[in-house]
Amino acid sequence: MQSLTTALENLLRHLSQEIPATPGIRVIDIPFPLKDAFDALSWLASQQTYPQFYWQQRNGDEEAAVLGAITRFTSLDQAQ
């Protein structure tokens, strides 16, 4: 549980910093190790937030379970 606590503390530290008023996308990446028993795909499937993305490296060393969207479009024309 310590790795999760440390990751949350790092996230709070990043979010408490002043964010520039300039337009653009801000990326905050807080990696943390999980126990081998953690099943990211099952966790992702149990979430109610969409969209959902799952990726696993072919050799299995890295995986990502990601939730949410930066922006949404109600029509194809808006997205283009």
PyMOL Python script that loads the backbone (N, CA, C, O; Angstrom):
from pymol import cmd

cmd.read_pdbstr("""\
ATOM      1  N   MET A   1       0.816  -1.194   0.000  1.00  0.00           N
ATOM      2  CA  MET A   1       0.000   0.000   0.000  1.00  0.00           C
ATOM      3  C   MET A   1       0.862   1.262   0.000  1.00  0.00           C
ATOM      4  O   MET A   1       0.399   2.345  -0.359  1.00  0.00           O
ATOM      5  N   GLN A   2       2.113   1.107   0.405  1.00  0.00           N
ATOM      6  CA  GLN A   2       2.987   2.270   0.465  1.00  0.00           C
ATOM      7  C   GLN A   2       3.209   2.870  -0.916  1.00  0.00           C
ATOM      8  O   GLN A   2       3.286   4.091  -1.048  1.00  0.00           O
ATOM      9  N   SER A   3       3.314   2.033  -1.953  1.00  0.00           N
ATOM     10  CA  SER A   3       3.544   2.574  -3.293  1.00  0.00           C
ATOM     11  C   SER A   3       2.357   3.412  -3.753  1.00  0.00           C
ATOM     12  O   SER A   3       2.546   4.427  -4.423  1.00  0.00           O
ATOM     13  N   LEU A   4       1.137   3.004  -3.405  1.00  0.00           N
ATOM     14  CA  LEU A   4      -0.048   3.771  -3.769  1.00  0.00           C
ATOM     15  C   LEU A   4      -0.095   5.087  -2.998  1.00  0.00           C
ATOM     16  O   LEU A   4      -0.421   6.128  -3.567  1.00  0.00           O
ATOM     17  N   THR A   5       0.226   5.043  -1.716  1.00  0.00           N
ATOM     18  CA  THR A   5       0.258   6.262  -0.905  1.00  0.00           C
ATOM     19  C   THR A   5       1.282   7.247  -1.452  1.00  0.00           C
ATOM     20  O   THR A   5       1.004   8.442  -1.552  1.00  0.00           O
ATOM     21  N   THR A   6       2.452   6.758  -1.802  1.00  0.00           N
ATOM     22  CA  THR A   6       3.494   7.613  -2.375  1.00  0.00           C
ATOM     23  C   THR A   6       3.039   8.204  -3.703  1.00  0.00           C
ATOM     24  O   THR A   6       3.277   9.381  -3.970  1.00  0.00           O
ATOM     25  N   ALA A   7       2.390   7.400  -4.533  1.00  0.00           N
ATOM     26  CA  ALA A   7       1.898   7.892  -5.825  1.00  0.00           C
ATOM     27  C   ALA A   7       0.854   8.985  -5.623  1.00  0.00           C
ATOM     28  O   ALA A   7       0.874   9.992  -6.330  1.00  0.00           O
ATOM     29  N   LEU A   8      -0.049   8.803  -4.677  1.00  0.00           N
ATOM     30  CA  LEU A   8      -1.067   9.827  -4.407  1.00  0.00           C
ATOM     31  C   LEU A   8      -0.440  11.111  -3.869  1.00  0.00           C
ATOM     32  O   LEU A   8      -0.861  12.208  -4.234  1.00  0.00           O
ATOM     33  N   GLU A   9       0.554  10.978  -3.013  1.00  0.00           N
ATOM     34  CA  GLU A   9       1.260  12.162  -2.511  1.00  0.00           C
ATOM     35  C   GLU A   9       1.943  12.906  -3.654  1.00  0.00           C
ATOM     36  O   GLU A   9       1.902  14.135  -3.703  1.00  0.00           O
ATOM     37  N   ASN A  10       2.566  12.176  -4.568  1.00  0.00           N
ATOM     38  CA  ASN A  10       3.207  12.806  -5.730  1.00  0.00           C
ATOM     39  C   ASN A  10       2.181  13.503  -6.613  1.00  0.00           C
ATOM     40  O   ASN A  10       2.431  14.600  -7.113  1.00  0.00           O
ATOM     41  N   LEU A  11       1.028  12.871  -6.807  1.00  0.00           N
ATOM     42  CA  LEU A  11      -0.032  13.485  -7.604  1.00  0.00           C
ATOM     43  C   LEU A  11      -0.522  14.775  -6.950  1.00  0.00           C
ATOM     44  O   LEU A  11      -0.685  15.788  -7.631  1.00  0.00           O
ATOM     45  N   LEU A  12      -0.755  14.750  -5.655  1.00  0.00           N
ATOM     46  CA  LEU A  12      -1.192  15.959  -4.948  1.00  0.00           C
ATOM     47  C   LEU A  12      -0.147  17.065  -5.042  1.00  0.00           C
ATOM     48  O   LEU A  12      -0.493  18.237  -5.189  1.00  0.00           O
ATOM     49  N   ARG A  13       1.137  16.694  -4.959  1.00  0.00           N
ATOM     50  CA  ARG A  13       2.206  17.686  -5.080  1.00  0.00           C
ATOM     51  C   ARG A  13       2.177  18.334  -6.462  1.00  0.00           C
ATOM     52  O   ARG A  13       2.313  19.552  -6.575  1.00  0.00           O
ATOM     53  N   HIS A  14       2.002  17.536  -7.511  1.00  0.00           N
ATOM     54  CA  HIS A  14       1.925  18.077  -8.878  1.00  0.00           C
ATOM     55  C   HIS A  14       0.707  18.986  -9.040  1.00  0.00           C
ATOM     56  O   HIS A  14       0.797  20.052  -9.650  1.00  0.00           O
ATOM     57  N   LEU A  15      -0.423  18.563  -8.494  1.00  0.00           N
ATOM     58  CA  LEU A  15      -1.652  19.344  -8.651  1.00  0.00           C
ATOM     59  C   LEU A  15      -1.641  20.632  -7.833  1.00  0.00           C
ATOM     60  O   LEU A  15      -2.356  21.579  -8.161  1.00  0.00           O
ATOM     61  N   SER A  16      -0.839  20.675  -6.774  1.00  0.00           N
ATOM     62  CA  SER A  16      -0.785  21.884  -5.951  1.00  0.00           C
ATOM     63  C   SER A  16       0.144  22.950  -6.536  1.00  0.00           C
ATOM     64  O   SER A  16       0.126  24.099  -6.093  1.00  0.00           O
ATOM     65  N   GLN A  17       0.952  22.573  -7.528  1.00  0.00           N
ATOM     66  CA  GLN A  17       1.832  23.547  -8.174  1.00  0.00           C
ATOM     67  C   GLN A  17       1.017  24.468  -9.075  1.00  0.00           C
ATOM     68  O   GLN A  17      -0.048  24.099  -9.570  1.00  0.00           O
ATOM     69  N   GLU A  18       1.533  25.657  -9.274  1.00  0.00           N
ATOM     70  CA  GLU A  18       0.852  26.607 -10.147  1.00  0.00           C
ATOM     71  C   GLU A  18       0.887  26.103 -11.590  1.00  0.00           C
ATOM     72  O   GLU A  18       1.935  25.724 -12.112  1.00  0.00           O
ATOM     73  N   ILE A  19      -0.281  26.112 -12.211  1.00  0.00           N
ATOM     74  CA  ILE A  19      -0.401  25.661 -13.599  1.00  0.00           C
ATOM     75  C   ILE A  19      -0.424  26.895 -14.493  1.00  0.00           C
ATOM     76  O   ILE A  19      -1.233  27.795 -14.267  1.00  0.00           O
ATOM     77  N   PRO A  20       0.438  26.959 -15.497  1.00  0.00           N
ATOM     78  CA  PRO A  20       0.465  28.131 -16.384  1.00  0.00           C
ATOM     79  C   PRO A  20      -0.889  28.346 -17.069  1.00  0.00           C
ATOM     80  O   PRO A  20      -1.607  27.390 -17.361  1.00  0.00           O
ATOM     81  N   ALA A  21      -1.219  29.593 -17.314  1.00  0.00           N
ATOM     82  CA  ALA A  21      -2.492  29.937 -17.943  1.00  0.00           C
ATOM     83  C   ALA A  21      -2.468  29.733 -19.456  1.00  0.00           C
ATOM     84  O   ALA A  21      -3.486  29.934 -20.118  1.00  0.00           O
ATOM     85  N   THR A  22      -1.343  29.345 -20.001  1.00  0.00           N
ATOM     86  CA  THR A  22      -1.251  29.144 -21.448  1.00  0.00           C
ATOM     87  C   THR A  22      -2.065  27.925 -21.863  1.00  0.00           C
ATOM     88  O   THR A  22      -2.140  26.943 -21.125  1.00  0.00           O
ATOM     89  N   PRO A  23      -2.676  27.988 -23.049  1.00  0.00           N
ATOM     90  CA  PRO A  23      -3.470  26.844 -23.496  1.00  0.00           C
ATOM     91  C   PRO A  23      -2.578  25.655 -23.829  1.00  0.00           C
ATOM     92  O   PRO A  23      -1.398  25.810 -24.144  1.00  0.00           O
ATOM     93  N   GLY A  24      -3.156  24.489 -23.755  1.00  0.00           N
ATOM     94  CA  GLY A  24      -2.426  23.276 -24.104  1.00  0.00           C
ATOM     95  C   GLY A  24      -2.789  22.137 -23.184  1.00  0.00           C
ATOM     96  O   GLY A  24      -3.558  22.301 -22.236  1.00  0.00           O
ATOM     97  N   ILE A  25      -2.236  21.003 -23.469  1.00  0.00           N
ATOM     98  CA  ILE A  25      -2.498  19.802 -22.689  1.00  0.00           C
ATOM     99  C   ILE A  25      -1.421  19.653 -21.626  1.00  0.00           C
ATOM    100  O   ILE A  25      -0.236  19.831 -21.905  1.00  0.00           O
ATOM    101  N   ARG A  26      -1.827  19.334 -20.432  1.00  0.00           N
ATOM    102  CA  ARG A  26      -0.898  19.079 -19.335  1.00  0.00           C
ATOM    103  C   ARG A  26      -0.904  17.581 -19.066  1.00  0.00           C
ATOM    104  O   ARG A  26      -1.968  16.982 -18.905  1.00  0.00           O
ATOM    105  N   VAL A  27       0.260  16.982 -19.015  1.00  0.00           N
ATOM    106  CA  VAL A  27       0.378  15.558 -18.741  1.00  0.00           C
ATOM    107  C   VAL A  27       1.069  15.389 -17.394  1.00  0.00           C
ATOM    108  O   VAL A  27       2.153  15.923 -17.164  1.00  0.00           O
ATOM    109  N   ILE A  28       0.431  14.647 -16.522  1.00  0.00           N
ATOM    110  CA  ILE A  28       1.029  14.297 -15.236  1.00  0.00           C
ATOM    111  C   ILE A  28       1.115  12.781 -15.204  1.00  0.00           C
ATOM    112  O   ILE A  28       0.093  12.095 -15.242  1.00  0.00           O
ATOM    113  N   ASP A  29       2.318  12.263 -15.134  1.00  0.00           N
ATOM    114  CA  ASP A  29       2.550  10.824 -15.161  1.00  0.00           C
ATOM    115  C   ASP A  29       3.135  10.412 -13.819  1.00  0.00           C
ATOM    116  O   ASP A  29       4.242  10.817 -13.466  1.00  0.00           O
ATOM    117  N   ILE A  30       2.391   9.606 -13.074  1.00  0.00           N
ATOM    118  CA  ILE A  30       2.842   9.147 -11.767  1.00  0.00           C
ATOM    119  C   ILE A  30       2.903   7.615 -11.799  1.00  0.00           C
ATOM    120  O   ILE A  30       1.934   6.955 -11.426  1.00  0.00           O
ATOM    121  N   PRO A  31       4.022   7.047 -12.238  1.00  0.00           N
ATOM    122  CA  PRO A  31       4.117   5.581 -12.259  1.00  0.00           C
ATOM    123  C   PRO A  31       4.345   5.037 -10.849  1.00  0.00           C
ATOM    124  O   PRO A  31       4.961   5.693 -10.009  1.00  0.00           O
ATOM    125  N   PHE A  32       3.843   3.840 -10.608  1.00  0.00           N
ATOM    126  CA  PHE A  32       4.116   3.180  -9.339  1.00  0.00           C
ATOM    127  C   PHE A  32       3.988   1.670  -9.527  1.00  0.00           C
ATOM    128  O   PHE A  32       3.159   1.206 -10.311  1.00  0.00           O
ATOM    129  N   PRO A  33       4.807   0.906  -8.809  1.00  0.00           N
ATOM    130  CA  PRO A  33       4.770  -0.551  -8.952  1.00  0.00           C
ATOM    131  C   PRO A  33       3.569  -1.133  -8.217  1.00  0.00           C
ATOM    132  O   PRO A  33       3.173  -0.644  -7.159  1.00  0.00           O
ATOM    133  N   LEU A  34       3.006  -2.168  -8.785  1.00  0.00           N
ATOM    134  CA  LEU A  34       1.914  -2.887  -8.141  1.00  0.00           C
ATOM    135  C   LEU A  34       2.351  -4.313  -7.874  1.00  0.00           C
ATOM    136  O   LEU A  34       3.260  -4.834  -8.522  1.00  0.00           O
ATOM    137  N   LYS A  35       1.702  -4.925  -6.926  1.00  0.00           N
ATOM    138  CA  LYS A  35       1.983  -6.334  -6.659  1.00  0.00           C
ATOM    139  C   LYS A  35       1.569  -7.157  -7.867  1.00  0.00           C
ATOM    140  O   LYS A  35       0.673  -6.763  -8.614  1.00  0.00           O
ATOM    141  N   ASP A  36       2.207  -8.280  -8.056  1.00  0.00           N
ATOM    142  CA  ASP A  36       1.881  -9.149  -9.186  1.00  0.00           C
ATOM    143  C   ASP A  36       0.440  -9.628  -9.140  1.00  0.00           C
ATOM    144  O   ASP A  36      -0.126  -9.989 -10.172  1.00  0.00           O
ATOM    145  N   ALA A  37      -0.163  -9.636  -7.949  1.00  0.00           N
ATOM    146  CA  ALA A  37      -1.531 -10.132  -7.805  1.00  0.00           C
ATOM    147  C   ALA A  37      -2.572  -9.124  -8.295  1.00  0.00           C
ATOM    148  O   ALA A  37      -3.747  -9.471  -8.412  1.00  0.00           O
ATOM    149  N   PHE A  38      -2.171  -7.897  -8.582  1.00  0.00           N
ATOM    150  CA  PHE A  38      -3.119  -6.875  -9.029  1.00  0.00           C
ATOM    151  C   PHE A  38      -3.477  -7.119 -10.488  1.00  0.00           C
ATOM    152  O   PHE A  38      -2.591  -7.229 -11.337  1.00  0.00           O
ATOM    153  N   ASP A  39      -4.756  -7.203 -10.780  1.00  0.00           N
ATOM    154  CA  ASP A  39      -5.234  -7.429 -12.142  1.00  0.00           C
ATOM    155  C   ASP A  39      -5.815  -6.123 -12.677  1.00  0.00           C
ATOM    156  O   ASP A  39      -6.970  -5.792 -12.406  1.00  0.00           O
ATOM    157  N   ALA A  40      -5.010  -5.387 -13.434  1.00  0.00           N
ATOM    158  CA  ALA A  40      -5.426  -4.072 -13.929  1.00  0.00           C
ATOM    159  C   ALA A  40      -6.629  -4.166 -14.859  1.00  0.00           C
ATOM    160  O   ALA A  40      -7.481  -3.277 -14.850  1.00  0.00           O
ATOM    161  N   LEU A  41      -6.715  -5.214 -15.655  1.00  0.00           N
ATOM    162  CA  LEU A  41      -7.829  -5.360 -16.586  1.00  0.00           C
ATOM    163  C   LEU A  41      -9.146  -5.584 -15.840  1.00  0.00           C
ATOM    164  O   LEU A  41     -10.173  -5.024 -16.226  1.00  0.00           O
ATOM    165  N   SER A  42      -9.131  -6.382 -14.794  1.00  0.00           N
ATOM    166  CA  SER A  42     -10.342  -6.579 -13.985  1.00  0.00           C
ATOM    167  C   SER A  42     -10.739  -5.288 -13.283  1.00  0.00           C
ATOM    168  O   SER A  42     -11.920  -4.949 -13.201  1.00  0.00           O
ATOM    169  N   TRP A  43      -9.729  -4.565 -12.774  1.00  0.00           N
ATOM    170  CA  TRP A  43     -10.020  -3.288 -12.130  1.00  0.00           C
ATOM    171  C   TRP A  43     -10.672  -2.332 -13.120  1.00  0.00           C
ATOM    172  O   TRP A  43     -11.659  -1.672 -12.797  1.00  0.00           O
ATOM    173  N   LEU A  44     -10.119  -2.260 -14.324  1.00  0.00           N
ATOM    174  CA  LEU A  44     -10.649  -1.366 -15.345  1.00  0.00           C
ATOM    175  C   LEU A  44     -12.088  -1.737 -15.697  1.00  0.00           C
ATOM    176  O   LEU A  44     -12.937  -0.858 -15.850  1.00  0.00           O
ATOM    177  N   ALA A  45     -12.361  -3.022 -15.823  1.00  0.00           N
ATOM    178  CA  ALA A  45     -13.706  -3.479 -16.176  1.00  0.00           C
ATOM    179  C   ALA A  45     -14.731  -3.124 -15.105  1.00  0.00           C
ATOM    180  O   ALA A  45     -15.919  -3.006 -15.406  1.00  0.00           O
ATOM    181  N   SER A  46     -14.297  -2.954 -13.871  1.00  0.00           N
ATOM    182  CA  SER A  46     -15.226  -2.635 -12.785  1.00  0.00           C
ATOM    183  C   SER A  46     -15.493  -1.138 -12.643  1.00  0.00           C
ATOM    184  O   SER A  46     -16.330  -0.742 -11.832  1.00  0.00           O
ATOM    185  N   GLN A  47     -14.805  -0.306 -13.407  1.00  0.00           N
ATOM    186  CA  GLN A  47     -14.977   1.142 -13.323  1.00  0.00           C
ATOM    187  C   GLN A  47     -16.180   1.593 -14.141  1.00  0.00           C
ATOM    188  O   GLN A  47     -16.516   0.979 -15.154  1.00  0.00           O
ATOM    189  N   GLN A  48     -16.827   2.670 -13.696  1.00  0.00           N
ATOM    190  CA  GLN A  48     -17.994   3.193 -14.398  1.00  0.00           C
ATOM    191  C   GLN A  48     -17.655   4.377 -15.296  1.00  0.00           C
ATOM    192  O   GLN A  48     -18.524   4.871 -16.014  1.00  0.00           O
ATOM    193  N   THR A  49     -16.415   4.837 -15.268  1.00  0.00           N
ATOM    194  CA  THR A  49     -15.984   5.966 -16.084  1.00  0.00           C
ATOM    195  C   THR A  49     -15.586   5.476 -17.474  1.00  0.00           C
ATOM    196  O   THR A  49     -14.960   4.427 -17.619  1.00  0.00           O
ATOM    197  N   TYR A  50     -15.955   6.244 -18.484  1.00  0.00           N
ATOM    198  CA  TYR A  50     -15.594   5.922 -19.870  1.00  0.00           C
ATOM    199  C   TYR A  50     -14.992   7.147 -20.516  1.00  0.00           C
ATOM    200  O   TYR A  50     -15.304   8.252 -20.072  1.00  0.00           O
ATOM    201  N   PRO A  51     -14.165   7.041 -21.515  1.00  0.00           N
ATOM    202  CA  PRO A  51     -13.687   5.814 -22.135  1.00  0.00           C
ATOM    203  C   PRO A  51     -12.661   5.101 -21.264  1.00  0.00           C
ATOM    204  O   PRO A  51     -12.092   5.676 -20.337  1.00  0.00           O
ATOM    205  N   GLN A  52     -12.446   3.842 -21.589  1.00  0.00           N
ATOM    206  CA  GLN A  52     -11.476   3.012 -20.893  1.00  0.00           C
ATOM    207  C   GLN A  52     -10.460   2.486 -21.904  1.00  0.00           C
ATOM    208  O   GLN A  52     -10.813   2.091 -23.015  1.00  0.00           O
ATOM    209  N   PHE A  53      -9.207   2.490 -21.499  1.00  0.00           N
ATOM    210  CA  PHE A  53      -8.135   1.989 -22.363  1.00  0.00           C
ATOM    211  C   PHE A  53      -7.259   1.032 -21.564  1.00  0.00           C
ATOM    212  O   PHE A  53      -6.965   1.274 -20.393  1.00  0.00           O
ATOM    213  N   TYR A  54      -6.850  -0.046 -22.201  1.00  0.00           N
ATOM    214  CA  TYR A  54      -5.930  -0.995 -21.569  1.00  0.00           C
ATOM    215  C   TYR A  54      -4.825  -1.324 -22.568  1.00  0.00           C
ATOM    216  O   TYR A  54      -5.092  -1.555 -23.748  1.00  0.00           O
ATOM    217  N   TRP A  55      -3.599  -1.343 -22.092  1.00  0.00           N
ATOM    218  CA  TRP A  55      -2.451  -1.680 -22.936  1.00  0.00           C
ATOM    219  C   TRP A  55      -1.487  -2.520 -22.115  1.00  0.00           C
ATOM    220  O   TRP A  55      -1.248  -2.233 -20.943  1.00  0.00           O
ATOM    221  N   GLN A  56      -0.932  -3.564 -22.734  1.00  0.00           N
ATOM    222  CA  GLN A  56       0.097  -4.371 -22.090  1.00  0.00           C
ATOM    223  C   GLN A  56       1.222  -4.609 -23.089  1.00  0.00           C
ATOM    224  O   GLN A  56       0.985  -5.003 -24.231  1.00  0.00           O
ATOM    225  N   GLN A  57       2.438  -4.364 -22.644  1.00  0.00           N
ATOM    226  CA  GLN A  57       3.611  -4.603 -23.480  1.00  0.00           C
ATOM    227  C   GLN A  57       3.701  -6.097 -23.793  1.00  0.00           C
ATOM    228  O   GLN A  57       3.334  -6.928 -22.962  1.00  0.00           O
ATOM    229  N   ARG A  58       4.178  -6.435 -24.962  1.00  0.00           N
ATOM    230  CA  ARG A  58       4.206  -7.845 -25.394  1.00  0.00           C
ATOM    231  C   ARG A  58       4.951  -8.759 -24.432  1.00  0.00           C
ATOM    232  O   ARG A  58       4.540  -9.897 -24.208  1.00  0.00           O
ATOM    233  N   ASN A  59       6.051  -8.263 -23.862  1.00  0.00           N
ATOM    234  CA  ASN A  59       6.796  -9.120 -22.933  1.00  0.00           C
ATOM    235  C   ASN A  59       6.207  -9.084 -21.522  1.00  0.00           C
ATOM    236  O   ASN A  59       6.695  -9.778 -20.630  1.00  0.00           O
ATOM    237  N   GLY A  60       5.162  -8.280 -21.315  1.00  0.00           N
ATOM    238  CA  GLY A  60       4.462  -8.244 -20.038  1.00  0.00           C
ATOM    239  C   GLY A  60       5.103  -7.391 -18.970  1.00  0.00           C
ATOM    240  O   GLY A  60       4.631  -7.375 -17.833  1.00  0.00           O
ATOM    241  N   ASP A  61       6.179  -6.673 -19.306  1.00  0.00           N
ATOM    242  CA  ASP A  61       6.862  -5.859 -18.301  1.00  0.00           C
ATOM    243  C   ASP A  61       6.069  -4.620 -17.894  1.00  0.00           C
ATOM    244  O   ASP A  61       6.165  -4.169 -16.753  1.00  0.00           O
ATOM    245  N   GLU A  62       5.298  -4.077 -18.808  1.00  0.00           N
ATOM    246  CA  GLU A  62       4.553  -2.854 -18.514  1.00  0.00           C
ATOM    247  C   GLU A  62       3.115  -3.004 -18.978  1.00  0.00           C
ATOM    248  O   GLU A  62       2.828  -3.666 -19.975  1.00  0.00           O
ATOM    249  N   GLU A  63       2.210  -2.366 -18.224  1.00  0.00           N
ATOM    250  CA  GLU A  63       0.824  -2.305 -18.645  1.00  0.00           C
ATOM    251  C   GLU A  63       0.230  -0.996 -18.153  1.00  0.00           C
ATOM    252  O   GLU A  63       0.737  -0.379 -17.216  1.00  0.00           O
ATOM    253  N   ALA A  64      -0.838  -0.589 -18.792  1.00  0.00           N
ATOM    254  CA  ALA A  64      -1.505   0.653 -18.410  1.00  0.00           C
ATOM    255  C   ALA A  64      -3.010   0.443 -18.469  1.00  0.00           C
ATOM    256  O   ALA A  64      -3.534  -0.112 -19.435  1.00  0.00           O
ATOM    257  N   ALA A  65      -3.691   0.888 -17.436  1.00  0.00           N
ATOM    258  CA  ALA A  65      -5.150   0.928 -17.401  1.00  0.00           C
ATOM    259  C   ALA A  65      -5.510   2.393 -17.218  1.00  0.00           C
ATOM    260  O   ALA A  65      -5.145   3.000 -16.211  1.00  0.00           O
ATOM    261  N   VAL A  66      -6.220   2.964 -18.179  1.00  0.00           N
ATOM    262  CA  VAL A  66      -6.432   4.410 -18.221  1.00  0.00           C
ATOM    263  C   VAL A  66      -7.917   4.709 -18.355  1.00  0.00           C
ATOM    264  O   VAL A  66      -8.636   4.033 -19.091  1.00  0.00           O
ATOM    265  N   LEU A  67      -8.367   5.732 -17.634  1.00  0.00           N
ATOM    266  CA  LEU A  67      -9.768   6.155 -17.662  1.00  0.00           C
ATOM    267  C   LEU A  67      -9.871   7.612 -18.054  1.00  0.00           C
ATOM    268  O   LEU A  67      -8.973   8.403 -17.764  1.00  0.00           O
ATOM    269  N   GLY A  68     -10.966   7.974 -18.716  1.00  0.00           N
ATOM    270  CA  GLY A  68     -11.291   9.373 -18.917  1.00  0.00           C
ATOM    271  C   GLY A  68     -10.985   9.905 -20.292  1.00  0.00           C
ATOM    272  O   GLY A  68     -10.372   9.241 -21.128  1.00  0.00           O
ATOM    273  N   ALA A  69     -11.438  11.138 -20.500  1.00  0.00           N
ATOM    274  CA  ALA A  69     -11.269  11.805 -21.788  1.00  0.00           C
ATOM    275  C   ALA A  69     -10.894  13.257 -21.549  1.00  0.00           C
ATOM    276  O   ALA A  69     -11.333  13.873 -20.577  1.00  0.00           O
ATOM    277  N   ILE A  70     -10.092  13.788 -22.429  1.00  0.00           N
ATOM    278  CA  ILE A  70      -9.709  15.197 -22.344  1.00  0.00           C
ATOM    279  C   ILE A  70     -10.823  16.075 -22.877  1.00  0.00           C
ATOM    280  O   ILE A  70     -11.141  17.114 -22.300  1.00  0.00           O
ATOM    281  N   THR A  71     -11.409  15.655 -23.973  1.00  0.00           N
ATOM    282  CA  THR A  71     -12.509  16.412 -24.571  1.00  0.00           C
ATOM    283  C   THR A  71     -13.489  15.430 -25.192  1.00  0.00           C
ATOM    284  O   THR A  71     -13.134  14.291 -25.498  1.00  0.00           O
ATOM    285  N   ARG A  72     -14.717  15.875 -25.374  1.00  0.00           N
ATOM    286  CA  ARG A  72     -15.743  15.026 -25.971  1.00  0.00           C
ATOM    287  C   ARG A  72     -16.414  15.764 -27.108  1.00  0.00           C
ATOM    288  O   ARG A  72     -16.507  16.992 -27.102  1.00  0.00           O
ATOM    289  N   PHE A  73     -16.875  15.011 -28.071  1.00  0.00           N
ATOM    290  CA  PHE A  73     -17.550  15.578 -29.230  1.00  0.00           C
ATOM    291  C   PHE A  73     -18.925  14.940 -29.360  1.00  0.00           C
ATOM    292  O   PHE A  73     -19.093  13.741 -29.138  1.00  0.00           O
ATOM    293  N   THR A  74     -19.902  15.756 -29.723  1.00  0.00           N
ATOM    294  CA  THR A  74     -21.254  15.229 -29.908  1.00  0.00           C
ATOM    295  C   THR A  74     -21.527  14.869 -31.355  1.00  0.00           C
ATOM    296  O   THR A  74     -22.550  14.258 -31.664  1.00  0.00           O
ATOM    297  N   SER A  75     -20.615  15.245 -32.249  1.00  0.00           N
ATOM    298  CA  SER A  75     -20.788  14.887 -33.655  1.00  0.00           C
ATOM    299  C   SER A  75     -19.418  14.693 -34.302  1.00  0.00           C
ATOM    300  O   SER A  75     -18.401  15.159 -33.790  1.00  0.00           O
ATOM    301  N   LEU A  76     -19.416  14.006 -35.418  1.00  0.00           N
ATOM    302  CA  LEU A  76     -18.175  13.784 -36.156  1.00  0.00           C
ATOM    303  C   LEU A  76     -17.617  15.102 -36.683  1.00  0.00           C
ATOM    304  O   LEU A  76     -16.400  15.283 -36.722  1.00  0.00           O
ATOM    305  N   ASP A  77     -18.487  16.019 -37.086  1.00  0.00           N
ATOM    306  CA  ASP A  77     -18.033  17.322 -37.588  1.00  0.00           C
ATOM    307  C   ASP A  77     -17.259  18.093 -36.525  1.00  0.00           C
ATOM    308  O   ASP A  77     -16.267  18.748 -36.846  1.00  0.00           O
ATOM    309  N   GLN A  78     -17.685  18.032 -35.281  1.00  0.00           N
ATOM    310  CA  GLN A  78     -16.975  18.730 -34.208  1.00  0.00           C
ATOM    311  C   GLN A  78     -15.574  18.163 -34.002  1.00  0.00           C
ATOM    312  O   GLN A  78     -14.654  18.895 -33.638  1.00  0.00           O
ATOM    313  N   ALA A  79     -15.414  16.889 -34.229  1.00  0.00           N
ATOM    314  CA  ALA A  79     -14.128  16.236 -33.990  1.00  0.00           C
ATOM    315  C   ALA A  79     -13.111  16.521 -35.083  1.00  0.00           C
ATOM    316  O   ALA A  79     -11.914  16.325 -34.873  1.00  0.00           O
ATOM    317  N   GLN A  80     -13.560  16.977 -36.243  1.00  0.00           N
ATOM    318  CA  GLN A  80     -12.640  17.193 -37.354  1.00  0.00           C
ATOM    319  C   GLN A  80     -12.115  18.602 -37.406  1.00  0.00           C
ATOM    320  O   GLN A  80     -11.327  18.935 -38.291  1.00  0.00           O
TER     321      GLN A  80
END
""", "prot")
cmd.dss("prot")
cmd.show_as("cartoon", "prot")
cmd.util.cbc("prot")
cmd.orient("prot")
